[in-house]
Amino acid sequence: MLVHIIADYGTGDLAFAEVVQRIKLHLPDAEPIPVPVPPFSTLAAGFCIAQLGLNAAPPGTLIYHNVAPREDDQAARPGNAGERLAYARLPTGVRVIGVNSGYALSFIKDVAEKFRWAASPAEGSQFRSRDVFPQAAAAVALGLPAALGDEIDAHKLPPPPSSVIAYIDGYGNLKTTIAYDAKKVRSGKRIRVRINDHENEATVSDGAFAVRHGELAFAPGSSGWPMQHGGNIRWMEVFLRGGNAWDLFKHPAIGSAVSIA
């Protein structure tokens, strides 16, 4: 069973090893794959959940995610309580279980076939994704009847923000929440891309490598997924061929606005 573990523990952090160990305890056949995202970045987590969950995956695939800023209540949290554990089943058959925080479920809110609360406490440990949630995730994966609770109203989940950076890959490509529209993309057009206080000239392209080495491109990237009513969505990327766009724009954070002029 393929299990993607999407979390903000930090690349190579001990926390990933501890969570993998606990998941394997409850699901011995699990094949865990850690997917790190920046600290508290529910937007990046949500983007990864959709990219992995809405594209073709092996039968039985489970996405286990935990990015929990505990921002649902600013008061003191008795028992280390935090956002509740939620469950979703996607059209691909992929099952998603993790905390309902920020934008974690935003990209799948309109396409999930089922949204339910998991029958798991939201408190009891500072490290809930190791000490509390793996057993609940295993119960869901095994189809135990008491694993799920009430339905979640998907309409109350926030939509993803538009025209922002959603994910930054290892090459420094900036994946945005600007959808590719073939009718509007004029390949070869010169534009200005502004992120925070930094602005650079780029070439609009219908393919990332349709620019010369060292040039900045604004092009449909490799990320996207099938839509609810047919067709596919692809997300535009800011891409520096042979370089690092994240470095060029002085290291913008996930959620930074992307303006095109």
FENJO-V898190 format. One record per backbone hydrogen bond with DSSP energy under -0.5 kcal/mol. CO is the residue of the C=O (numbers start at 0). NH is the residue of the N-H. E is the energy in kcal/mol with one decimal. If there is no record, write none. Layout:
<<CO:NH:E> <CO:NH:E>>
This chain:
<<0:30:-3.5> <1:61:-2.9> <2:32:-2.6> <3:5:-0.7> <3:63:-3.4> <4:6:-0.6> <4:34:-3.3> <5:65:-2.7> <6:36:-1.9> <9:12:-2.4> <12:15:-1.0> <12:16:-1.0> <13:17:-2.3> <14:18:-2.5> <15:19:-2.7> <16:20:-2.3> <17:21:-2.0> <18:22:-2.7> <19:23:-2.7> <20:24:-1.3> <21:25:-1.4> <22:26:-2.9> <26:29:-2.3> <29:31:-0.5> <30:2:-1.9> <32:4:-2.6> <34:6:-1.5> <37:40:-2.0> <39:41:-1.6> <40:44:-1.9> <41:45:-2.6> <42:46:-2.2> <43:47:-2.3> <44:48:-2.5> <45:49:-2.1> <46:50:-2.4> <47:51:-2.5> <48:52:-2.5> <49:53:-2.5> <53:225:-0.6> <57:60:-1.8> <60:94:-2.0> <61:3:-2.2> <61:63:-0.6> <62:64:-0.6> <62:96:-3.1> <63:5:-2.0> <64:98:-0.9> <65:7:-1.0> <66:68:-0.6> <75:77:-0.7> <76:79:-1.5> <77:80:-1.2> <78:123:-3.2> <83:99:-2.7> <84:117:-2.4> <85:97:-2.0> <86:115:-2.5> <87:95:-3.2> <88:112:-2.7> <88:113:-1.2> <89:92:-2.3> <93:89:-2.7> <94:62:-3.0> <95:87:-2.5> <96:64:-2.0> <97:85:-3.3> <98:100:-1.4> <100:103:-2.4> <102:105:-1.1> <102:106:-0.6> <104:107:-0.7> <104:108:-0.8> <107:110:-1.3> <107:111:-2.1> <113:88:-1.7> <114:151:-1.9> <115:86:-3.1> <116:148:-4.0> <117:119:-2.2> <121:81:-1.6> <124:127:-0.5> <125:127:-0.6> <126:129:-1.5> <126:130:-2.6> <127:131:-2.4> <127:132:-2.9> <131:135:-0.8> <132:136:-2.7> <133:137:-2.5> <134:138:-1.9> <135:139:-1.9> <136:140:-2.7> <137:141:-2.3> <138:143:-2.5> <139:142:-1.3> <143:146:-1.9> <144:147:-0.5> <146:118:-3.0> <149:116:-3.0> <151:153:-1.0> <152:155:-1.8> <153:156:-1.4> <162:257:-2.8> <163:165:-0.5> <163:176:-1.8> <164:254:-2.8> <166:174:-2.7> <168:171:-1.9> <171:245:-1.1> <172:168:-1.7> <172:174:-0.8> <173:237:-2.1> <174:165:-3.1> <174:166:-1.6> <176:162:-0.9> <176:178:-0.6> <177:235:-3.0> <180:183:-1.6> <180:184:-1.9> <183:185:-0.8> <184:186:-0.8> <185:188:-2.2> <188:203:-3.2> <190:201:-2.4> <191:193:-0.5> <191:260:-2.4> <192:199:-2.4> <193:258:-2.8> <194:197:-2.0> <197:194:-2.8> <199:192:-3.0> <201:190:-2.6> <202:217:-2.3> <203:187:-3.5> <204:219:-0.6> <206:209:-2.3> <211:214:-2.1> <214:240:-2.1> <215:202:-2.3> <216:218:-0.5> <216:238:-2.7> <217:204:-2.1> <218:236:-3.6> <222:234:-2.2> <224:232:-2.5> <226:229:-1.3> <230:226:-2.8> <232:224:-1.3> <233:179:-3.3> <234:220:-2.7> <235:175:-2.5> <236:218:-2.1> <236:238:-0.6> <237:173:-2.4> <238:216:-3.5> <238:240:-0.7> <239:242:-2.3> <240:213:-2.5> <243:247:-2.1> <244:248:-2.1> <245:250:-2.9> <246:249:-1.9> <252:255:-2.0> <255:164:-2.0> <256:195:-0.6> <256:258:-0.5> <258:193:-2.8>>
